[in-house]
Amino acid sequence: MEPVYIIKISGNIIDDEQRLHAFLKQFAALEGKKILVHGGGKLASKMAEQMAIPQQMIDGRRITDADTLRIVTMVYAGYINKNIVATLYSCGTNAIGLTGADGNAILAHKRKHPVIDYGYVGDVDAVNAELLQQFLEQNTAIVVAPITHDGKGQLLNTNADTIAQEIAKSLSGFYQTILVYSFEKKGVLLDVNDDTSVIATMNKEKYGQLKAAGKIFAGMIPKLDNAFSAIDAGVGKVIIGQAEELPLLINTISGTTIEK
């Protein structure tokens, strides 16, 4: 099957204009079918502060009330998404920016939790693989903002790592799916303060042992959980590594490759 690259870019890269531009040049140069999923970085928090709208985070997840939903929609689906699309065009790549509401791309439901009210936070129910295929077959790069909808008119703020995983899973029956989580570190590190301590390959057994021993940085656990879920669902390959090394990641020369 033909490969398709689903690449998630972290907020720390989005916050750094030079690093983002360097990454997008590499993404534009990547041959073949490709999808870029992005988060929001710190801009939404800065705008909320300027507008005196209190923000609450639990385990790195934003509690999204009605005012916050308006801000993240404007920032994620508006400025950040369109800035990325415009930059890709400047690099010679045909691109389109989507949210989950556009073309019914990603359907979700409001998160239910026994204790915490996350507000307008969505968990993915379905990805419109046929819509994504139409753009991919036209050699159009897709840039996805982490805003979904519930099919009843309600927008929802949705975790970008999860969106990338769900897109990869939905396309795995049609393409050889390669899911890449790119961020500021060189991969999954044995020592979070040592960039040379990259774990080259990770399977479930090794992951369980390292997690039990407290050697996996807490912020990396959701990414790894998503990665193993993707592999279990038929995604061909999952790689975690540094955004600036995208060509090396694609060829598994750097970063951490996830195995069953």
C-alpha positions, -999 to 999 in steps of 0.1 A, spaced: 0 0 0 10 36 -6 24 54 25 7 83 42 24 104 69 4 117 98 26 140 117 17 158 149 36 189 158 39 200 195 29 233 210 65 241 220 75 241 183 45 262 174 55 288 200 89 293 183 85 310 150 120 300 137 117 264 147 82 262 133 93 276 99 122 252 98 99 223 105 74 233 79 101 236 53 110 199 60 73 189 60 68 206 27 99 188 12 85 154 24 74 135 -7 40 117 -8 7 120 10 8 138 43 -13 152 71 -1 176 98 -20 178 131 -12 207 154 -20 219 189 -22 254 201 9 263 221 8 291 246 -11 317 224 -45 307 237 -34 310 273 -19 345 266 -51 357 249 -72 343 278 -50 362 302 -54 394 282 -92 390 282 -92 382 320 -107 347 314 -93 323 341 -77 291 328 -76 258 346 -54 228 335 -57 193 349 -29 168 340 -20 191 311 -55 191 297 -74 225 295 -107 228 312 -128 244 284 -157 266 294 -177 285 268 -154 316 268 -123 294 265 -139 274 237 -143 307 217 -106 316 223 -92 282 214 -114 280 183 -101 315 172 -65 306 179 -62 270 169 -87 269 139 -80 305 129 -46 321 133 -24 290 139 -40 268 113 -41 294 86 -6 306 93 7 271 88 -12 267 56 1 300 43 37 290 52 33 257 34 22 275 3 53 297 5 73 265 5 56 253 -26 31 228 -11 -6 227 -19 -24 226 15 -58 229 31 -66 237 67 -95 218 84 -112 214 118 -133 184 127 -164 204 117 -152 211 82 -167 184 59 -177 165 90 -141 155 92 -140 144 129 -171 137 150 -168 137 188 -188 137 220 -185 158 251 -162 141 275 -179 123 304 -159 119 337 -172 107 370 -155 135 390 -141 162 366 -162 185 344 -139 192 315 -164 215 299 -164 216 261 -137 189 256 -143 163 230 -134 126 227 -133 113 191 -161 90 178 -154 89 141 -130 102 114 -143 109 79 -116 89 61 -133 93 27 -131 131 29 -94 129 39 -87 105 10 -102 129 -15 -77 156 -5 -48 132 -3 -55 118 -37 -53 154 -51 -18 156 -36 -31 182 -11 -14 183 23 -40 185 51 -35 207 82 -58 197 110 -66 219 140 -77 202 172 -113 214 171 -141 188 166 -179 188 167 -207 167 180 -229 167 149 -255 188 168 -239 222 164 -215 221 193 -177 226 188 -154 207 211 -117 212 221 -100 179 214 -65 166 222 -42 169 191 -22 137 200 -55 117 200 -67 133 168 -35 123 151 -38 87 163 -75 85 153 -67 98 118 -39 73 114 -62 44 125 -90 55 102 -66 55 71 -48 23 80 -71 2 58 -63 23 27 -26 33 31 5 23 49 1 47 78 32 62 95 23 82 126 50 107 138 48 126 171 73 154 166 83 177 195 113 194 211 131 162 224 151 137 204 127 108 214 116 90 245 145 95 269 157 73 297 169 105 314 147 135 306 177 158 312 200 139 289 192 142 251 216 114 243 196 88 263 171 82 235 154 47 237 157 37 200 129 11 201 100 6 226 77 -24 229 49 -29 254 70 -51 277 98 -25 279 73 3 284 56 -14 313 89 -21 330 102 15 326 69 30 337 68 8 368 103 18 376 94 55 373 118 60 344 93 74 319 87 111 321 50 117 331 44 140 302 54 113 278 30 86 291 -1 99 271 19 100 239 31 64 244 -3 52 254 -16 67 221 12 52 202 6 17 214 -32 21 208 -24 31 172 -1 1 167 -28 -23 181 -54 -8 157 -33 -15 126 -12 17 121 19 6 103 46 25 122 47 50 151 78 72 157 84 98 184 112 123 180 126 158 174 107 181 149 140 194 134 150 158 125 118 150 105 136 133 75 156 111 99 125 102 119 107 92 87 136 68 79 138 56 116 174 69 118 166 89 149 138 91 175 120 62 192 102 36 171 72 19 187 69 -18 183 42 -43 194 
